[in-house]
């Protein structure tokens, strides 16, 4: 939180990068299982363990946005990307607005 308040733009970019990497890793693991029938991969358990909470949180957020605001997943992504792009690093309150 200290890093986020000190440098919100770069911290959020770094967090987004971590999330993208976890989802890419999960997708590669999915390809190993689906196309290569590999269930003995050493990285399978670690990849699923890292991505599972992110997937759960993503589905929760998508459902909440759909139920409360009538947003589709694509609309939610666009809204989130726009808010991050327009983030005013000088206003800590703008960080709180990202949670809406």
Buried (B, 14 or more C-beta within 10 A) or exposed (E): EEEBEEEBEEBBEEEEEEBEEBBEBBEEBBEBEEEEEEEEBEEBEEBBEBBEEBEEEBEEEBEEBBEEEEBEBEEBEEBBEEBBEEBEBEEEEBBEEEEE
